[in-house]
Amino acid sequence: MLSVFRTSTSILLTACFAATASVANTASEPAPNTAFQMAIAENTPLNSEISAFYRANGFAPIWVGDTLEHTQRRAALILALSNAHLHGLPQSESTVAVVLEEMAQARSVRDLGAIEAELSRVFVEYADTLFSGTVQPGRVDEGLVRSVERRSAAAHLAGLNAEGAQYIEQLPPQTPQYRALMKQKLALEALVDQGGWGATVPVSKLEFGDTGPNVVKLRNRLVEMGFMKPSASPVFDDALLAGVQAFQTAHGLASDGVAGQGTITELNRPASDRLKAVYVALERERWLPRERGARHILVNQADFSAKIVDDGRVTFETRTVIGKNTSDRRSPEFSDVMEHMVINPSWYVPRSIITKEYLPKLQSNPNAVGHIEITDRSGRQVNRGAVDFTQFTARNFPFAMRQPPSKSNALGLVKFMFPNKYNIYLHDTPQKNLFAREVRAFSHGCIRLAQPFEFAYALLAKQEEDPKAFFHRVLKSGKETKVELEQHVPVHLIYRTAYIGSKGEVQYRRDVYNRDAKIWEALQKAGVALPDVQG
């Protein structure tokens, strides 16, 4: 595959240089206010950013001049379009062919103007896709509320004009994660081309000590996937146990060494499925802010984890519980900035929970949910016995509800705030048993932390000499206390079913919200396709 790619790229560049030589020989650099200017105007919408760029630039060409800079820009664009598939972008072979043909057929200044406009249009479309992504997140799923950084067409053209090929090289995310995902994409494409990981394993339960043909199939599959060394043993031995556990760890499964239904189902997923996940991960990486923060918090919902990252290194990690997989509870994806924590927090019950869950209970029994205070608009506690709750509906219920600080508080003993319109935050929980589950989607949307105290210590370490002592001194007071973070910390709520771990290991997770499936469908509609191979 790689040799074919290198050959095709070489042919395209040869054609490009031949075409650009033809362009250069057609006319010297065209002057403004000529047929060249008219051709640009005719081939760009009147009020477009591209048209505005040329007017501001005095209609000076950035593509079709005969200088070395012009030649290099043309060649860089053709090469970039030819390599678009490396990034998992929509196929652009036809675009390259059309552009090369138009360049080769140019015979007049007017032709040059048309080509100038076309090259700018093609470049801006490519640059926008590589910089900001192929699809708009909010159109794919209502939980994708992420605001994607974008540059104007004029900014892209100005950047290219000033920096040339270097500008194109800086368009994709300049992160180790993106580069590693591209490498994994190439590896999976080669694997799929060769037929994948071989025969699947019958879904059953296989464990230590078992023997038989299914054990052999399990061993063979794990060998092909690189989780153990080749062996002909028909016994589920120590080596196979270690291989199963390694696979489970790399796929977010309970690493008990038992190949049950869940493990074998993931084991049997074809390499092409994993390749699709990598394509989606590359697209998701393009959606993230370019400046993530030297210190930032990364919550991967699909991995049920929260990490503190300092200068590219994970310095703290804990398990999480995310929103339940229902339309009104799935955790959204966005980035914000953590400003403070609240120790001994009250839980101010969201309106949606009050009306959907608590009001029906109060209508049946005024003393229901007795651990929650009911308050009026002035914050005064309401005497339940004096209220006829049956007279209210979800629309006109006039009260608020609050759970005071306590160990049984729904938020536990600390919450971490990055104020946002979605009312999402990180917090403790009294339901510690849920962190032992493999799939941890149980909350109303907020992110629960398995180790909230340790998370607080790590955040406070930047401003307190003894963060643990400080935290517990405030906690012991029992008073609701807001603690400002002197250094605000960016928070990125993401969802990755394919990512590269801190040690370079490839990790895959289940698509618990079915979001990646929707993104892949949108990418396909936009023209993204797997290589034309079997597997």
Order of alpha helices (4+ residues) and beta strands (2+ residues): alpha-alpha-alpha-alpha-alpha-alpha-alpha-alpha-alpha-alpha-alpha-alpha-alpha-beta-beta-beta-beta-beta-alpha-beta-beta-beta-beta-beta-beta-alpha-alpha-beta-beta-beta-alpha
